[in-house]
Amino acid sequence: MITQRECNRIRRAINVLIAQRAILLERLEEINENLRRVPRGSRARRELLAARASIREAIRLNTRRSVC
């Protein structure tokens, strides 16, 4: 059984994750905008694609929810 203290701790952590998710989504939007401008095959494009993949994975992991 989860105590009230643990439940509050989990809720605080979820709130932090929600805020982090908003930041990640904003960054993902910026990367997608930059990808429209960067030439295909360039090093900058490869770095943006890698960053986009990393952010997408972070968002995927971030969307898991705990219930208390």
PDB file with SEQRES, HELIX, SHEET and CRYST1 records, atoms N, CA, C and O in Angstrom:
SEQRES   1 A   68  MET ILE THR GLN ARG GLU CYS ASN ARG ILE ARG ARG ALA          
SEQRES   2 A   68  ILE ASN VAL LEU ILE ALA GLN ARG ALA ILE LEU LEU GLU          
SEQRES   3 A   68  ARG LEU GLU GLU ILE ASN GLU ASN LEU ARG ARG VAL PRO          
SEQRES   4 A   68  ARG GLY SER ARG ALA ARG ARG GLU LEU LEU ALA ALA ARG          
SEQRES   5 A   68  ALA SER ILE ARG GLU ALA ILE ARG LEU ASN THR ARG ARG          
SEQRES   6 A   68  SER VAL CYS                                                  
HELIX    1 AA1 GLN A    4  ARG A   37  1                                  34    
HELIX    2 AA2 ARG A   43  ASN A   62  1                                  20    
CRYST1    1.000    1.000    1.000  90.00  90.00  90.00 P 1           1          
ATOM      1  N   MET A   1       0.845  -1.179   0.000  1.00  0.00           N  
ATOM      2  CA  MET A   1       0.000   0.000   0.000  1.00  0.00           C  
ATOM      3  C   MET A   1       0.892   1.244   0.000  1.00  0.00           C  
ATOM      4  O   MET A   1       1.901   1.298   0.703  1.00  0.00           O  
ATOM      5  N   ILE A   2       0.511   2.220  -0.783  1.00  0.00           N  
ATOM      6  CA  ILE A   2       1.268   3.460  -0.887  1.00  0.00           C  
ATOM      7  C   ILE A   2       0.793   4.428   0.195  1.00  0.00           C  
ATOM      8  O   ILE A   2      -0.403   4.662   0.373  1.00  0.00           O  
ATOM      9  N   THR A   3       1.766   4.977   0.903  1.00  0.00           N  
ATOM     10  CA  THR A   3       1.412   5.966   1.931  1.00  0.00           C  
ATOM     11  C   THR A   3       1.094   7.301   1.263  1.00  0.00           C  
ATOM     12  O   THR A   3       1.416   7.514   0.094  1.00  0.00           O  
ATOM     13  N   GLN A   4       0.465   8.184   2.009  1.00  0.00           N  
ATOM     14  CA  GLN A   4       0.131   9.511   1.481  1.00  0.00           C  
ATOM     15  C   GLN A   4       1.397  10.268   1.109  1.00  0.00           C  
ATOM     16  O   GLN A   4       1.424  10.985   0.108  1.00  0.00           O  
ATOM     17  N   ARG A   5       2.434  10.113   1.902  1.00  0.00           N  
ATOM     18  CA  ARG A   5       3.708  10.796   1.627  1.00  0.00           C  
ATOM     19  C   ARG A   5       4.300  10.324   0.301  1.00  0.00           C  
ATOM     20  O   ARG A   5       4.773  11.129  -0.501  1.00  0.00           O  
ATOM     21  N   GLU A   6       4.268   9.004   0.081  1.00  0.00           N  
ATOM     22  CA  GLU A   6       4.783   8.459  -1.173  1.00  0.00           C  
ATOM     23  C   GLU A   6       3.933   8.914  -2.358  1.00  0.00           C  
ATOM     24  O   GLU A   6       4.455   9.233  -3.426  1.00  0.00           O  
ATOM     25  N   CYS A   7       2.635   8.938  -2.157  1.00  0.00           N  
ATOM     26  CA  CYS A   7       1.718   9.375  -3.203  1.00  0.00           C  
ATOM     27  C   CYS A   7       1.993  10.836  -3.574  1.00  0.00           C  
ATOM     28  O   CYS A   7       2.014  11.179  -4.756  1.00  0.00           O  
ATOM     29  N   ASN A   8       2.201  11.682  -2.591  1.00  0.00           N  
ATOM     30  CA  ASN A   8       2.516  13.094  -2.843  1.00  0.00           C  
ATOM     31  C   ASN A   8       3.838  13.230  -3.597  1.00  0.00           C  
ATOM     32  O   ASN A   8       3.971  14.064  -4.492  1.00  0.00           O  
ATOM     33  N   ARG A   9       4.799  12.409  -3.229  1.00  0.00           N  
ATOM     34  CA  ARG A   9       6.105  12.423  -3.896  1.00  0.00           C  
ATOM     35  C   ARG A   9       5.947  12.029  -5.364  1.00  0.00           C  
ATOM     36  O   ARG A   9       6.556  12.634  -6.246  1.00  0.00           O  
ATOM     37  N   ILE A  10       5.134  11.021  -5.614  1.00  0.00           N  
ATOM     38  CA  ILE A  10       4.882  10.576  -6.981  1.00  0.00           C  
ATOM     39  C   ILE A  10       4.179  11.671  -7.776  1.00  0.00           C  
ATOM     40  O   ILE A  10       4.524  11.916  -8.932  1.00  0.00           O  
ATOM     41  N   ARG A  11       3.210  12.322  -7.175  1.00  0.00           N  
ATOM     42  CA  ARG A  11       2.493  13.412  -7.855  1.00  0.00           C  
ATOM     43  C   ARG A  11       3.435  14.558  -8.213  1.00  0.00           C  
ATOM     44  O   ARG A  11       3.349  15.122  -9.304  1.00  0.00           O  
ATOM     45  N   ARG A  12       4.335  14.898  -7.292  1.00  0.00           N  
ATOM     46  CA  ARG A  12       5.316  15.955  -7.582  1.00  0.00           C  
ATOM     47  C   ARG A  12       6.207  15.546  -8.750  1.00  0.00           C  
ATOM     48  O   ARG A  12       6.505  16.356  -9.628  1.00  0.00           O  
ATOM     49  N   ALA A  13       6.625  14.300  -8.754  1.00  0.00           N  
ATOM     50  CA  ALA A  13       7.472  13.799  -9.839  1.00  0.00           C  
ATOM     51  C   ALA A  13       6.725  13.837 -11.169  1.00  0.00           C  
ATOM     52  O   ALA A  13       7.302  14.189 -12.198  1.00  0.00           O  
ATOM     53  N   ILE A  14       5.454  13.479 -11.149  1.00  0.00           N  
ATOM     54  CA  ILE A  14       4.644  13.521 -12.371  1.00  0.00           C  
ATOM     55  C   ILE A  14       4.511  14.956 -12.865  1.00  0.00           C  
ATOM     56  O   ILE A  14       4.588  15.204 -14.068  1.00  0.00           O  
ATOM     57  N   ASN A  15       4.314  15.896 -11.958  1.00  0.00           N  
ATOM     58  CA  ASN A  15       4.225  17.302 -12.359  1.00  0.00           C  
ATOM     59  C   ASN A  15       5.520  17.785 -13.003  1.00  0.00           C  
ATOM     60  O   ASN A  15       5.490  18.557 -13.961  1.00  0.00           O  
ATOM     61  N   VAL A  16       6.639  17.338 -12.486  1.00  0.00           N  
ATOM     62  CA  VAL A  16       7.933  17.683 -13.083  1.00  0.00           C  
ATOM     63  C   VAL A  16       8.024  17.082 -14.481  1.00  0.00           C  
ATOM     64  O   VAL A  16       8.481  17.741 -15.415  1.00  0.00           O  
ATOM     65  N   LEU A  17       7.591  15.836 -14.627  1.00  0.00           N  
ATOM     66  CA  LEU A  17       7.626  15.186 -15.939  1.00  0.00           C  
ATOM     67  C   LEU A  17       6.718  15.897 -16.945  1.00  0.00           C  
ATOM     68  O   LEU A  17       7.064  16.009 -18.121  1.00  0.00           O  
ATOM     69  N   ILE A  18       5.577  16.371 -16.493  1.00  0.00           N  
ATOM     70  CA  ILE A  18       4.671  17.103 -17.383  1.00  0.00           C  
ATOM     71  C   ILE A  18       5.338  18.384 -17.871  1.00  0.00           C  
ATOM     72  O   ILE A  18       5.248  18.727 -19.050  1.00  0.00           O  
ATOM     73  N   ALA A  19       5.998  19.081 -16.971  1.00  0.00           N  
ATOM     74  CA  ALA A  19       6.707  20.302 -17.353  1.00  0.00           C  
ATOM     75  C   ALA A  19       7.850  19.973 -18.314  1.00  0.00           C  
ATOM     76  O   ALA A  19       8.071  20.683 -19.295  1.00  0.00           O  
ATOM     77  N   GLN A  20       8.565  18.901 -18.025  1.00  0.00           N  
ATOM     78  CA  GLN A  20       9.665  18.489 -18.890  1.00  0.00           C  
ATOM     79  C   GLN A  20       9.140  18.119 -20.278  1.00  0.00           C  
ATOM     80  O   GLN A  20       9.769  18.439 -21.286  1.00  0.00           O  
ATOM     81  N   ARG A  21       8.004  17.454 -20.328  1.00  0.00           N  
ATOM     82  CA  ARG A  21       7.418  17.054 -21.604  1.00  0.00           C  
ATOM     83  C   ARG A  21       7.084  18.284 -22.454  1.00  0.00           C  
ATOM     84  O   ARG A  21       7.305  18.281 -23.665  1.00  0.00           O  
ATOM     85  N   ALA A  22       6.562  19.314 -21.832  1.00  0.00           N  
ATOM     86  CA  ALA A  22       6.249  20.549 -22.560  1.00  0.00           C  
ATOM     87  C   ALA A  22       7.509  21.149 -23.169  1.00  0.00           C  
ATOM     88  O   ALA A  22       7.491  21.619 -24.307  1.00  0.00           O  
ATOM     89  N   ILE A  23       8.592  21.134 -22.421  1.00  0.00           N  
ATOM     90  CA  ILE A  23       9.866  21.663 -22.919  1.00  0.00           C  
ATOM     91  C   ILE A  23      10.375  20.809 -24.073  1.00  0.00           C  
ATOM     92  O   ILE A  23      10.849  21.337 -25.079  1.00  0.00           O  
ATOM     93  N   LEU A  24      10.276  19.486 -23.928  1.00  0.00           N  
ATOM     94  CA  LEU A  24      10.733  18.582 -24.985  1.00  0.00           C  
ATOM     95  C   LEU A  24       9.923  18.775 -26.267  1.00  0.00           C  
ATOM     96  O   LEU A  24      10.485  18.767 -27.362  1.00  0.00           O  
ATOM     97  N   LEU A  25       8.623  18.945 -26.138  1.00  0.00           N  
ATOM     98  CA  LEU A  25       7.784  19.162 -27.317  1.00  0.00           C  
ATOM     99  C   LEU A  25       8.142  20.474 -28.017  1.00  0.00           C  
ATOM    100  O   LEU A  25       8.149  20.552 -29.246  1.00  0.00           O  
ATOM    101  N   GLU A  26       8.436  21.489 -27.228  1.00  0.00           N  
ATOM    102  CA  GLU A  26       8.853  22.775 -27.797  1.00  0.00           C  
ATOM    103  C   GLU A  26      10.170  22.623 -28.547  1.00  0.00           C  
ATOM    104  O   GLU A  26      10.331  23.145 -29.651  1.00  0.00           O  
ATOM    105  N   ARG A  27      11.099  21.911 -27.947  1.00  0.00           N  
ATOM    106  CA  ARG A  27      12.405  21.688 -28.583  1.00  0.00           C  
ATOM    107  C   ARG A  27      12.249  20.859 -29.856  1.00  0.00           C  
ATOM    108  O   ARG A  27      12.926  21.110 -30.853  1.00  0.00           O  
ATOM    109  N   LEU A  28      11.361  19.877 -29.820  1.00  0.00           N  
ATOM    110  CA  LEU A  28      11.109  19.045 -30.996  1.00  0.00           C  
ATOM    111  C   LEU A  28      10.578  19.894 -32.146  1.00  0.00           C  
ATOM    112  O   LEU A  28      10.957  19.689 -33.299  1.00  0.00           O  
ATOM    113  N   GLU A  29       9.711  20.836 -31.836  1.00  0.00           N  
ATOM    114  CA  GLU A  29       9.181  21.739 -32.849  1.00  0.00           C  
ATOM    115  C   GLU A  29      10.297  22.581 -33.462  1.00  0.00           C  
ATOM    116  O   GLU A  29      10.329  22.787 -34.675  1.00  0.00           O  
ATOM    117  N   GLU A  30      11.209  23.066 -32.625  1.00  0.00           N  
ATOM    118  CA  GLU A  30      12.338  23.862 -33.112  1.00  0.00           C  
ATOM    119  C   GLU A  30      13.231  23.034 -34.030  1.00  0.00           C  
ATOM    120  O   GLU A  30      13.676  23.516 -35.071  1.00  0.00           O  
ATOM    121  N   ILE A  31      13.488  21.797 -33.645  1.00  0.00           N  
ATOM    122  CA  ILE A  31      14.329  20.918 -34.460  1.00  0.00           C  
ATOM    123  C   ILE A  31      13.667  20.668 -35.815  1.00  0.00           C  
ATOM    124  O   ILE A  31      14.329  20.719 -36.851  1.00  0.00           O  
ATOM    125  N   ASN A  32      12.373  20.401 -35.805  1.00  0.00           N  
ATOM    126  CA  ASN A  32      11.674  20.173 -37.069  1.00  0.00           C  
ATOM    127  C   ASN A  32      11.733  21.397 -37.977  1.00  0.00           C  
ATOM    128  O   ASN A  32      11.874  21.257 -39.191  1.00  0.00           O  
ATOM    129  N   GLU A  33      11.627  22.592 -37.403  1.00  0.00           N  
ATOM    130  CA  GLU A  33      11.756  23.820 -38.191  1.00  0.00           C  
ATOM    131  C   GLU A  33      13.159  23.932 -38.786  1.00  0.00           C  
ATOM    132  O   GLU A  33      13.317  24.297 -39.950  1.00  0.00           O  
ATOM    133  N   ASN A  34      14.173  23.617 -37.983  1.00  0.00           N  
ATOM    134  CA  ASN A  34      15.553  23.690 -38.467  1.00  0.00           C  
ATOM    135  C   ASN A  34      15.829  22.657 -39.548  1.00  0.00           C  
ATOM    136  O   ASN A  34      16.602  22.915 -40.471  1.00  0.00           O  
ATOM    137  N   LEU A  35      15.203  21.489 -39.442  1.00  0.00           N  
ATOM    138  CA  LEU A  35      15.412  20.452 -40.450  1.00  0.00           C  
ATOM    139  C   LEU A  35      14.919  20.902 -41.830  1.00  0.00           C  
ATOM    140  O   LEU A  35      15.435  20.443 -42.849  1.00  0.00           O  
ATOM    141  N   ARG A  36      13.936  21.785 -41.867  1.00  0.00           N  
ATOM    142  CA  ARG A  36      13.439  22.290 -43.155  1.00  0.00           C  
ATOM    143  C   ARG A  36      14.469  23.172 -43.849  1.00  0.00           C  
ATOM    144  O   ARG A  36      14.437  23.327 -45.070  1.00  0.00           O  
ATOM    145  N   ARG A  37      15.380  23.747 -43.075  1.00  0.00           N  
ATOM    146  CA  ARG A  37      16.363  24.695 -43.631  1.00  0.00           C  
ATOM    147  C   ARG A  37      17.726  24.067 -43.915  1.00  0.00           C  
ATOM    148  O   ARG A  37      18.485  24.576 -44.740  1.00  0.00           O  
ATOM    149  N   VAL A  38      18.037  22.966 -43.237  1.00  0.00           N  
ATOM    150  CA  VAL A  38      19.377  22.380 -43.328  1.00  0.00           C  
ATOM    151  C   VAL A  38      19.452  21.444 -44.539  1.00  0.00           C  
ATOM    152  O   VAL A  38      18.548  20.638 -44.760  1.00  0.00           O  
ATOM    153  N   PRO A  39      20.525  21.552 -45.315  1.00  0.00           N  
ATOM    154  CA  PRO A  39      20.657  20.698 -46.501  1.00  0.00           C  
ATOM    155  C   PRO A  39      20.733  19.207 -46.145  1.00  0.00           C  
ATOM    156  O   PRO A  39      21.322  18.817 -45.136  1.00  0.00           O  
ATOM    157  N   ARG A  40      20.131  18.407 -46.989  1.00  0.00           N  
ATOM    158  CA  ARG A  40      20.191  16.952 -46.803  1.00  0.00           C  
ATOM    159  C   ARG A  40      21.630  16.480 -46.942  1.00  0.00           C  
ATOM    160  O   ARG A  40      22.397  17.002 -47.750  1.00  0.00           O  
ATOM    161  N   GLY A  41      21.978  15.488 -46.144  1.00  0.00           N  
ATOM    162  CA  GLY A  41      23.320  14.927 -46.190  1.00  0.00           C  
ATOM    163  C   GLY A  41      24.358  15.689 -45.390  1.00  0.00           C  
ATOM    164  O   GLY A  41      25.504  15.251 -45.298  1.00  0.00           O  
ATOM    165  N   SER A  42      23.987  16.811 -44.814  1.00  0.00           N  
ATOM    166  CA  SER A  42      24.957  17.601 -44.056  1.00  0.00           C  
ATOM    167  C   SER A  42      25.122  17.038 -42.641  1.00  0.00           C  
ATOM    168  O   SER A  42      24.256  16.335 -42.120  1.00  0.00           O  
ATOM    169  N   ARG A  43      26.246  17.371 -42.054  1.00  0.00           N  
ATOM    170  CA  ARG A  43      26.514  16.943 -40.679  1.00  0.00           C  
ATOM    171  C   ARG A  43      25.484  17.539 -39.720  1.00  0.00           C  
ATOM    172  O   ARG A  43      25.020  16.868 -38.798  1.00  0.00           O  
ATOM    173  N   ALA A  44      25.134  18.800 -39.945  1.00  0.00           N  
ATOM    174  CA  ALA A  44      24.149  19.471 -39.081  1.00  0.00           C  
ATOM    175  C   ALA A  44      22.812  18.733 -39.130  1.00  0.00           C  
ATOM    176  O   ALA A  44      22.146  18.583 -38.106  1.00  0.00           O  
ATOM    177  N   ARG A  45      22.425  18.278 -40.308  1.00  0.00           N  
ATOM    178  CA  ARG A  45      21.160  17.553 -40.440  1.00  0.00           C  
ATOM    179  C   ARG A  45      21.212  16.235 -39.671  1.00  0.00           C  
ATOM    180  O   ARG A  45      20.257  15.874 -38.982  1.00  0.00           O  
ATOM    181  N   ARG A  46      22.331  15.518 -39.791  1.00  0.00           N  
ATOM    182  CA  ARG A  46      22.478  14.251 -39.060  1.00  0.00           C  
ATOM    183  C   ARG A  46      22.388  14.483 -37.554  1.00  0.00           C  
ATOM    184  O   ARG A  46      21.775  13.695 -36.834  1.00  0.00           O  
ATOM    185  N   GLU A  47      23.001  15.565 -37.083  1.00  0.00           N  
ATOM    186  CA  GLU A  47      22.948  15.886 -35.653  1.00  0.00           C  
ATOM    187  C   GLU A  47      21.525  16.245 -35.220  1.00  0.00           C  
ATOM    188  O   GLU A  47      21.081  15.845 -34.144  1.00  0.00           O  
ATOM    189  N   LEU A  48      20.815  16.998 -36.058  1.00  0.00           N  
ATOM    190  CA  LEU A  48      19.425  17.337 -35.745  1.00  0.00           C  
ATOM    191  C   LEU A  48      18.545  16.089 -35.731  1.00  0.00           C  
ATOM    192  O   LEU A  48      17.675  15.956 -34.872  1.00  0.00           O  
ATOM    193  N   LEU A  49      18.765  15.180 -36.672  1.00  0.00           N  
ATOM    194  CA  LEU A  49      17.987  13.941 -36.714  1.00  0.00           C  
ATOM    195  C   LEU A  49      18.252  13.087 -35.472  1.00  0.00           C  
ATOM    196  O   LEU A  49      17.335  12.477 -34.922  1.00  0.00           O  
ATOM    197  N   ALA A  50      19.510  13.048 -35.037  1.00  0.00           N  
ATOM    198  CA  ALA A  50      19.845  12.295 -33.830  1.00  0.00           C  
ATOM    199  C   ALA A  50      19.199  12.932 -32.602  1.00  0.00           C  
ATOM    200  O   ALA A  50      18.683  12.233 -31.729  1.00  0.00           O  
ATOM    201  N   ALA A  51      19.232  14.259 -32.543  1.00  0.00           N  
ATOM    202  CA  ALA A  51      18.608  14.955 -31.419  1.00  0.00           C  
ATOM    203  C   ALA A  51      17.100  14.721 -31.425  1.00  0.00           C  
ATOM    204  O   ALA A  51      16.495  14.522 -30.372  1.00  0.00           O  
ATOM    205  N   ARG A  52      16.496  14.746 -32.611  1.00  0.00           N  
ATOM    206  CA  ARG A  52      15.053  14.519 -32.713  1.00  0.00           C  
ATOM    207  C   ARG A  52      14.689  13.110 -32.242  1.00  0.00           C  
ATOM    208  O   ARG A  52      13.699  12.928 -31.534  1.00  0.00           O  
ATOM    209  N   ALA A  53      15.480  12.125 -32.629  1.00  0.00           N  
ATOM    210  CA  ALA A  53      15.220  10.749 -32.195  1.00  0.00           C  
ATOM    211  C   ALA A  53      15.339  10.633 -30.678  1.00  0.00           C  
ATOM    212  O   ALA A  53      14.538   9.953 -30.036  1.00  0.00           O  
ATOM    213  N   SER A  54      16.333  11.293 -30.117  1.00  0.00           N  
ATOM    214  CA  SER A  54      16.544  11.258 -28.674  1.00  0.00           C  
ATOM    215  C   SER A  54      15.378  11.910 -27.930  1.00  0.00           C  
ATOM    216  O   SER A  54      14.906  11.391 -26.918  1.00  0.00           O  
ATOM    217  N   ILE A  55      14.924  13.046 -28.441  1.00  0.00           N  
ATOM    218  CA  ILE A  55      13.807  13.743 -27.801  1.00  0.00           C  
ATOM    219  C   ILE A  55      12.525  12.934 -27.925  1.00  0.00           C  
ATOM    220  O   ILE A  55      11.739  12.865 -26.980  1.00  0.00           O  
ATOM    221  N   ARG A  56      12.309  12.326 -29.078  1.00  0.00           N  
ATOM    222  CA  ARG A  56      11.114  11.484 -29.243  1.00  0.00           C  
ATOM    223  C   ARG A  56      11.112  10.333 -28.243  1.00  0.00           C  
ATOM    224  O   ARG A  56      10.073   9.999 -27.673  1.00  0.00           O  
ATOM    225  N   GLU A  57      12.277   9.731 -28.033  1.00  0.00           N  
ATOM    226  CA  GLU A  57      12.375   8.636 -27.060  1.00  0.00           C  
ATOM    227  C   GLU A  57      12.118   9.153 -25.647  1.00  0.00           C  
ATOM    228  O   GLU A  57      11.441   8.494 -24.858  1.00  0.00           O  
ATOM    229  N   ALA A  58      12.651  10.323 -25.327  1.00  0.00           N  
ATOM    230  CA  ALA A  58      12.421  10.913 -24.001  1.00  0.00           C  
ATOM    231  C   ALA A  58      10.940  11.202 -23.793  1.00  0.00           C  
ATOM    232  O   ALA A  58      10.408  10.984 -22.705  1.00  0.00           O  
ATOM    233  N   ILE A  59      10.279  11.690 -24.829  1.00  0.00           N  
ATOM    234  CA  ILE A  59       8.836  11.958 -24.729  1.00  0.00           C  
ATOM    235  C   ILE A  59       8.077  10.649 -24.537  1.00  0.00           C  
ATOM    236  O   ILE A  59       7.147  10.577 -23.734  1.00  0.00           O  
ATOM    237  N   ARG A  60       8.477   9.615 -25.276  1.00  0.00           N  
ATOM    238  CA  ARG A  60       7.818   8.308 -25.137  1.00  0.00           C  
ATOM    239  C   ARG A  60       7.945   7.782 -23.707  1.00  0.00           C  
ATOM    240  O   ARG A  60       6.971   7.301 -23.128  1.00  0.00           O  
ATOM    241  N   LEU A  61       9.122   7.875 -23.155  1.00  0.00           N  
ATOM    242  CA  LEU A  61       9.343   7.398 -21.792  1.00  0.00           C  
ATOM    243  C   LEU A  61       8.637   8.280 -20.772  1.00  0.00           C  
ATOM    244  O   LEU A  61       8.215   7.810 -19.716  1.00  0.00           O  
ATOM    245  N   ASN A  62       8.514   9.551 -21.094  1.00  0.00           N  
ATOM    246  CA  ASN A  62       7.915  10.528 -20.195  1.00  0.00           C  
ATOM    247  C   ASN A  62       6.406  10.354 -20.061  1.00  0.00           C  
ATOM    248  O   ASN A  62       5.828  10.776 -19.060  1.00  0.00           O  
ATOM    249  N   THR A  63       5.760   9.746 -21.044  1.00  0.00           N  
ATOM    250  CA  THR A  63       4.301   9.679 -21.043  1.00  0.00           C  
ATOM    251  C   THR A  63       3.745   8.555 -20.174  1.00  0.00           C  
ATOM    252  O   THR A  63       2.528   8.448 -20.021  1.00  0.00           O  
ATOM    253  N   ARG A  64       4.590   7.732 -19.613  1.00  0.00           N  
ATOM    254  CA  ARG A  64       4.105   6.690 -18.686  1.00  0.00           C  
ATOM    255  C   ARG A  64       3.576   7.350 -17.433  1.00  0.00           C  
ATOM    256  O   ARG A  64       4.159   8.314 -16.936  1.00  0.00           O  
ATOM    257  N   ARG A  65       2.473   6.834 -16.923  1.00  0.00           N  
ATOM    258  CA  ARG A  65       1.834   7.441 -15.739  1.00  0.00           C  
ATOM    259  C   ARG A  65       1.766   6.440 -14.591  1.00  0.00           C  
ATOM    260  O   ARG A  65       1.587   5.240 -14.800  1.00  0.00           O  
ATOM    261  N   SER A  66       1.912   6.952 -13.395  1.00  0.00           N  
ATOM    262  CA  SER A  66       1.724   6.163 -12.186  1.00  0.00           C  
ATOM    263  C   SER A  66       0.410   6.586 -11.530  1.00  0.00           C  
ATOM    264  O   SER A  66       0.025   7.754 -11.578  1.00  0.00           O  
ATOM    265  N   VAL A  67      -0.252   5.641 -10.933  1.00  0.00           N  
ATOM    266  CA  VAL A  67      -1.516   5.927 -10.264  1.00  0.00           C  
ATOM    267  C   VAL A  67      -1.357   5.629  -8.789  1.00  0.00           C  
ATOM    268  O   VAL A  67      -0.829   4.586  -8.403  1.00  0.00           O  
ATOM    269  N   CYS A  68      -1.828   6.573  -7.959  1.00  0.00           N  
ATOM    270  CA  CYS A  68      -1.778   6.313  -6.511  1.00  0.00           C  
ATOM    271  C   CYS A  68      -3.090   6.686  -5.886  1.00  0.00           C  
ATOM    272  O   CYS A  68      -3.259   6.545  -4.675  1.00  0.00           O  
TER     273      CYS A  68                                                      
END                                                                             
